[in-house]
Amino acid sequence: MAISAVTEAQTLGDVLRFQAATRPSAMAFVFEDRQMDYATFDAHASQVAQGLLAAGCGHGTRVAFLDKNSDLFYELIFGCAKAGAVSVGINWRLAPPEVAYIVNDSAAEVLFVGPDFYGLVETIEAQLTTVKTIIAMMPGHARWPSFEAWRDDQPHEDPHCPVTADDIAIQMYTSGTTGHPKGVQLAHEAFLAIRRLPAHDDMAWDHWSEADVSLVAMPSFHIGGAGWGVQGVWAGAKNIVLSEFEPGQVLEVIEQAGVTKLFIVPAAMRLCLQHPRCAETDFSSIETMLYGASPIPLDLLREAITVFKCGFAQLYGMTETTGTATYLPPADHDPTGQSQRMKSAGKPLPGVRVKVVNEAGEALPPYEVGEICLASPANMTGYGNLPEATAKTLVDGFVHTGDAGYLDEDGYVYVHDRVKDMIVSGAENVYPAEVESALFGHPALADVAVIGVPDERWGEAVKAVVVLKPGVTATADELIAFARGRIAAYKCPKTVDFIDALPRNPSGKILKRELRAPYWAGYERNVN
């Protein structure tokens, strides 16, 4: 299909075809000592597609990836897109049982594994019931072929498989309210639709050019990582990928590569500001620093504005909305804190509608608190294998976010609290039910509740409040270590409090607001 402009692209494969045709020699990705122009990127994606097709992975087949960030991850995303397959990035911080669950739940037939995780996959290999092929991202594994050898053995021709805008491109897992993560299905159209719409007058911060240098430092298993990388390809920018976030390396790359745009979470921003190298770094190349995934403390924003001396834009959304749904533009960033809008998450992007509803689903007027709901052409298709959960979250075209908040008279969104029982720690979503389930197996526990408490570094920290069985003892360290064997370390409690009984209502439900109240005393809102 001939594409005269990137805005005519219907799929992610079309986006890459356009960039390769119009600017083949421009740099697409830089990763460590590798550089790849758009023509090479396009050819590699075609080879990945050919390899997947040869392995029997056609339309709708899930292809999983367990590794830290790299340029090769984007070869897989766009290779899957060309083959009509669906890429599934797995959080490499998860414990082995959690990885096995995601691979099996997605029914992945091919699994690409980075060298740091060979041992992990070997321990669960027999449990991966749908996987037919495992490919090692680096040479040297005794049984699994290496990625580059496998890729380079495939034809270079673009397979031009029939793929539509409504086909699923990426399945991305989020923590689950019931103890298991949910596979959010995102169509090609979800990544492209808003990009085709005319920008609002105050969206100069979102203007991209082929001269842009984008830093991709957030994890690729998150929408803030993978989505940001896809955005850079859409723009035809140079994308510099870091294997993982490390503040010293981020500061070095910003200065040496002349980074113009980056997306960062507030916790990571704070780590950069606290790094000894920060005071000596030249930030003059940065046009806009975009941040999101959790609210930003005003003191942190003041320091960031003083040090980075660039435009700031806050982004609000979730995996189920393919990332950004609302934005707070640089003009609304007031370091004095006097502007009420500094407390908001901004206003809707083009094509996005926002409403706040009560428990009956009725829209509320300005300044009345209810659940924030987002209707967007970027909304998910649904959760994989979970029609009931999909029906609860996606109602009449609106994603029910689980965030409590309100709108002002100008349509700005204010996040006040959470309706859903979720903790955001360093931009990672942690559902207490999952942590409680991991702790409940400990023989000393009679009862447990997990809550989020304020944390200066991570925004929120996971705390367990436990009741021990009569006559039994256990230490906080013992309980934390027990949980760490069953779930990812970042989900485990950082602290444990012991009490005689958990507060419950007459129907037996734990009153978590009552548990949280002492820790949040003095805070303006119950999210941090």
KEVOKOL-600961 format. One record per residue (C-alpha): z, y, x; residue in one letter. Coordinates in steps of 0.2 Angstrom, whole numbers, padded with zeros to 4 digits, always signed. Each point is the difference from the previous one (the first is absolute). Layout:
N
ZYXA;...
//
This chain:
528
+0000+0000+0000M;-0005+0017+0007A;+0014+0012+0000I;-0004+0019+0001S;+0018+0006+0001A;+0017-0009+0002V;+0004+0006-0017T;-0013-0012-0007E;+0009-0015+0008A;+0006-0012-0013Q;+0009-0012+0012T;+0009+0001+0016L;-0014-0009+0008G;-0012+0014-0006D;+0011+0013+0009V;-0001-0009+0016L;-0019-0003-0002R;-0002+0019-0003F;+0010+0005+0015Q;-0010-0012+0012A;-0016+0006-0007A;+0004+0019+0002T;+0010+0001+0016R;-0001-0017+0009P;+0006+0006+0017S;+0015+0010-0007A;+0017-0008+0005M;+0007-0010-0015A;+0016-0007+0008F;+0010+0001+0016V;+0013-0013+0003F;+0009-0002+0017E;-0015-0002+0012D;-0013-0004-0013R;-0012+0012-0008Q;-0012-0004-0014M;-0014+0011-0007D;-0005-0001-0018Y;-0016-0010+0004A;+0011-0013+0009T;+0013+0000-0014F;-0013-0003-0013D;-0008-0014+0010A;+0018-0008+0003H;+0004+0001-0019A;-0016-0009-0004S;+0004-0014+0012Q;+0017-0001-0007V;-0008-0001-0017A;-0012-0014+0006Q;+0014-0010+0007G;+0010+0001-0016L;-0015-0006-0010L;-0003-0014+0012A;+0018-0005-0003A;-0003-0001-0018G;+0009+0017-0004C;-0011+0008-0013G;+0003+0012-0014H;+0019+0002-0004G;+0006-0011+0014T;+0016+0006+0008R;+0001+0003+0019V;+0017+0003+0007A;+0004+0010+0016F;+0017-0001+0009L;+0001+0011+0015D;+0004+0018+0006K;-0012+0014-0002N;-0017-0001+0009S;-0018+0005-0002D;-0004-0018-0004L;+0010+0001-0016F;-0013+0012-0006Y;-0014-0011+0005E;+0008-0013-0012L;+0002+0012-0014I;-0018+0006+0001F;-0006-0018+0004G;+0009-0006-0016C;-0008+0014-0010A;-0017-0005+0006K;+0003-0018-0005A;+0008+0004-0016G;+0016-0008+0006A;+0017+0008-0001V;+0011+0005+0015S;+0019-0003-0001V;+0010+0008+0013G;+0017-0008+0003I;+0016+0010+0005N;+0003-0007+0017W;+0019+0004-0001R;+0002-0013-0013L;+0010-0016+0002A;-0010-0016+0001P;+0004-0005-0018P;-0006+0017-0006E;-0017-0002+0010V;-0003-0017-0008A;+0003+0006-0017Y;-0013+0014+0002I;-0013-0011+0007V;+0002-0013-0013N;+0002+0012-0015D;-0016+0009+0006S;-0009-0017+0002A;-0007+0006+0017A;-0012-0012+0007E;-0002+0008+0017V;+0015+0007+0010L;-0002+0011+0015F;+0016+0000+0011V;+0005+0012+0015G;+0007-0008+0016P;+0018+0007-0005D;+0000-0011-0015F;-0008-0017+0006Y;+0017-0008+0000G;+0005+0006-0017L;-0016-0007-0008V;+0002-0016+0009E;+0017-0002-0008T;-0007+0002-0017I;-0018-0007+0002E;+0003-0016-0009A;+0006+0011-0015Q;-0016+0010-0002L;-0008-0010-0013T;-0016+0010-0002T;-0004+0005+0018V;-0015-0009+0007K;-0003+0010+0016T;+0012+0009+0011I;-0007+0012+0013I;+0009+0007+0015A;-0002+0018+0003M;+0001-0002+0019M;-0007-0015+0011P;+0011-0013+0006G;+0007-0010-0015H;-0002-0019+0003A;-0007-0003-0018R;-0005+0016-0008W;-0017+0008+0005P;+0001+0018+0006S;-0005+0014-0011F;-0013+0008+0012E;-0008-0017+0004A;-0001-0005-0019W;-0007+0017-0004R;-0013+0001+0014D;-0007-0017-0005D;-0006+0007-0017Q;-0016+0008-0004P;-0001+0019+0001H;-0010+0002-0017E;+0009+0009-0014D;+0001-0014-0014P;-0001+0013-0014H;+0010-0010-0012C;+0001+0006-0018P;+0016+0010+0000V;+0004+0012-0014T;+0012+0015-0001A;+0012-0009-0011D;+0001-0015+0011D;+0017-0002+0010I;-0001+0007+0018A;+0018-0002+0005I;+0016-0009-0006Q;+0015+0008+0007M;+0018-0007-0003Y;+0015+0011-0005T;+0018-0006-0002S;+0004-0008-0016G;+0013+0005-0013T;+0004-0019-0003T;+0001-0005+0018G;-0018-0004+0004H;-0014+0013+0006P;-0014+0004-0012K;-0018+0000+0005G;-0007+0017-0005V;-0019-0002-0003Q;-0010+0016+0005L;-0019+0001-0004A;-0013+0008+0011H;-0001+0014-0013E;+0019+0004+0002A;-0004+0005+0018F;-0015+0011-0004L;+0001+0007-0017A;+0011+0015+0003I;-0010+0004+0016R;-0015+0003-0011R;+0008+0013-0011L;+0000+0019+0004P;+0016+0005+0010A;+0012+0013-0008H;+0000+0018+0008D;+0016-0003+0010D;-0006-0017+0008M;-0007+0007+0016A;+0013-0011+0009W;-0010-0015-0006D;-0017+0006+0007H;-0006-0012+0013W;-0015+0002+0012S;-0008-0012+0012E;+0009+0010+0014A;+0017-0006-0006D;+0011-0011+0010V;+0012-0011-0011S;+0015-0009+0006L;+0003-0016-0008V;+0018-0005+0004A;+0008-0006-0016M;+0000-0018-0003P;-0016-0008-0006S;+0008-0011-0013F;+0005+0016-0009H;-0011+0011-0010I;+0005+0015+0011G;-0007-0010+0015G;-0015-0009-0007A;-0005+0014-0012G;+0001+0013+0013W;-0011-0010+0011G;-0013-0003-0014V;+0001+0019-0003Q;-0005+0004+0018G;-0015-0012-0002V;-0005+0009-0016W;+0000+0016+0010A;-0009-0006+0015G;+0014+0005+0011A;+0006-0007+0016K;+0015-0011-0004N;+0013-0004+0014I;+0010-0015-0005V;+0018-0004+0007L;+0006-0018-0001S;+0016+0007-0007E;+0010+0016-0001F;+0008+0005+0016E;+0005+0019+0001P;-0004+0003+0018G;-0017-0008-0002Q;-0004+0010-0015V;+0004+0016+0009L;-0010-0005+0015E;-0015-0004-0011V;+0001+0016-0010I;-0001+0010+0015E;-0013-0010+0011Q;-0012-0005-0015A;+0001+0017-0009G;+0006-0008-0016V;-0005+0011-0015T;+0008-0010-0014K;+0013-0013-0002L;+0011-0007-0014F;+0018-0004+0004I;+0016-0004-0010V;+0015+0012+0002P;+0010-0013+0009A;-0014-0001+0013A;-0002+0019+0001M;+0019+0001+0004R;-0002-0013+0014L;-0014+0011+0008C;+0010+0016-0001L;+0015-0009+0008Q;-0011-0007+0015H;+0003+0008+0017P;-0019+0002+0002R;-0001+0011-0016C;+0005+0016+0008A;-0014-0001+0012E;-0014-0006-0011T;-0015+0011-0005D;-0003-0002-0019F;-0013+0014-0001S;-0014-0013-0005S;+0009-0005-0016I;-0007+0008-0016E;+0010-0009-0013T;+0015-0012+0001M;+0001-0010-0016L;+0016-0009-0005Y;+0006-0010-0014G;+0008-0017-0005A;+0017+0008-0002S;+0007+0018-0003P;+0002+0011+0015I;+0017+0009+0003P;-0002+0019+0001L;+0008+0001+0017D;-0013-0013+0007L;-0014+0010-0007L;+0006+0016+0007R;+0001-0007+0018E;-0017-0009-0002A;-0008+0017-0005I;+0008+0009+0014T;-0006-0014+0013V;-0016-0006-0006F;-0007+0017-0006K;-0013-0008-0011C;-0003-0001-0019G;+0010-0013-0009F;-0004-0009-0016A;+0011-0012-0010Q;-0008-0015-0008L;+0007-0010-0014Y;-0006-0016-0007G;+0003-0019+0002M;-0010-0016+0004T;-0004-0002-0018E;-0009+0017+0000T;-0009-0004+0017T;+0011+0013+0008G;+0000+0018-0004T;+0000+0006-0018A;+0008+0018+0002T;+0001+0012+0014Y;+0010+0015+0005L;-0012+0011+0010P;+0005+0010+0016P;+0001+0016-0010A;+0015-0007-0010D;+0010-0004+0015H;+0014+0012+0002D;+0011-0003+0015P;+0013+0012-0008T;+0003-0012-0014G;-0001+0014-0012Q;-0015-0006-0009S;+0004-0013-0014Q;-0017-0008+0003R;+0007-0006+0017M;+0010-0012-0009K;-0015-0008-0009S;-0013-0013+0004A;-0014+0011-0004G;-0013+0000-0014K;-0014-0013-0004P;-0015-0003+0010L;-0017+0002-0008P;-0002-0013-0013G;+0018-0004-0001V;+0011+0003-0016R;+0019+0000+0000V;+0012-0002-0014K;+0019-0003-0001V;+0006-0012-0014V;+0016-0005-0008N;+0005-0018-0003E;-0011-0001-0015A;-0015+0005+0010G;-0001+0017-0008E;-0006+0015+0011A;+0014+0012+0004L;-0002+0019+0001P;+0003+0010+0017P;+0017-0002+0008Y;+0005-0015-0010E;+0004-0015+0011V;-0009-0017-0003G;-0011-0012+0009E;-0015+0007+0010I;-0016-0008-0005C;-0017+0002+0009L;-0018-0003-0007A;-0013+0000+0013S;-0017-0007+0004P;+0009-0007+0016A;+0013-0010-0010N;+0001-0019+0004M;-0009-0013-0010T;+0016-0009-0002G;+0012-0012+0009Y;-0007-0016+0005G;+0006-0015-0010N;+0012+0011-0009L;-0007+0005-0017P;+0017+0004-0008E;+0005+0011+0015A;-0017+0009-0001T;+0002+0003-0019A;+0017+0008+0003K;-0006+0011+0015T;-0018+0005-0006L;+0001+0006-0018V;-0014+0009-0008D;-0008+0005+0016G;+0017+0007+0007F;+0010-0008+0015V;+0018+0001-0004H;+0007+0004+0017T;+0018-0004-0003G;+0005+0017+0007D;+0010+0012-0012A;-0005+0018+0001G;-0007+0014-0010Y;-0015+0013-0001L;+0001+0018+0001D;-0010+0012-0011E;-0014+0000+0014D;-0001-0019+0001G;+0009-0002+0016Y;+0009-0017+0001V;+0019-0001+0005Y;+0007-0016+0005V;+0018-0001-0005H;+0006-0018+0001D;-0007-0018-0002R;-0002-0009-0016V;-0004-0016+0009K;+0014-0008+0011D;-0008+0004+0017M;+0005+0007+0017I;-0012+0009+0012V;+0006-0001+0018S;-0012+0007+0013G;-0014-0001-0013A;+0003-0018-0003E;+0003-0006-0018N;+0015-0011-0001V;+0004-0008-0017Y;+0019-0004-0002P;-0004-0016-0009A;-0009-0007+0015E;+0015+0004+0011V;+0013-0006-0012E;-0010-0017-0002S;+0001-0002+0019A;+0019+0003+0001L;+0005-0010-0016F;-0002-0016+0010G;+0014+0004+0011H;+0015-0012-0004P;+0013+0014+0001A;-0008+0012-0013L;+0005+0001-0018A;-0010+0015-0005D;-0011+0013+0008V;-0009+0016-0003A;-0012+0009+0011V;-0003+0018+0000I;-0008+0014+0010G;+0011+0013+0008V;-0005+0016+0010P;-0005-0002+0018D;-0004+0014+0011E;-0013-0009+0010R;-0008-0011-0013W;+0002+0010-0016G;+0009-0015-0008E;+0009-0015+0007A;+0003-0017-0008V;+0019-0003-0004K;+0007-0016-0008A;+0016+0001-0011V;+0007-0017-0001V;+0014-0010-0008V;+0007-0015+0010L;+0006-0016-0008K;+0018-0002-0001P;+0008-0006+0016G;-0016+0002+0010V;-0004+0012+0014T;-0016+0006+0007A;-0005+0015+0011T;-0013+0013-0003A;-0009-0007+0016D;+0000-0017-0007E;-0008+0005-0016L;-0013+0011+0008I;-0005-0014+0012A;-0001-0012-0015F;-0012+0011-0009A;-0011+0003+0016R;-0004-0019+0000G;-0008+0002-0017R;-0008+0017-0001I;-0007+0013+0011A;+0012+0009+0011A;-0004+0017-0008Y;+0005-0006-0017K;+0017-0007+0006C;+0016+0010-0003P;+0004+0013+0013K;+0018+0000-0006T;+0011-0010-0012V;+0015+0006-0010D;+0012-0013-0008F;+0008+0004-0017I;+0010-0011-0012D;-0013+0001-0015A;-0016+0008-0004L;-0001+0013-0014P;-0009-0007-0015R;-0005+0005-0018N;+0005-0010-0015P;-0015-0010+0001S;+0004-0005+0018G;-0013+0011+0009K;+0006+0008+0017I;+0002+0018-0001L;-0009+0005+0016K;+0000+0019-0004R;+0019-0002+0000E;-0001-0009+0017L;-0012+0013+0007R;+0009+0015-0006A;+0013+0003+0014P;-0013-0002+0014Y;-0012+0013-0008W;+0014+0013-0004A;-0006+0017+0005G;-0019-0004+0000Y;-0011+0009-0012E;-0010-0015-0005R;+0003-0019+0002N;-0015-0003+0012V;+0000+0005+0018N;
//
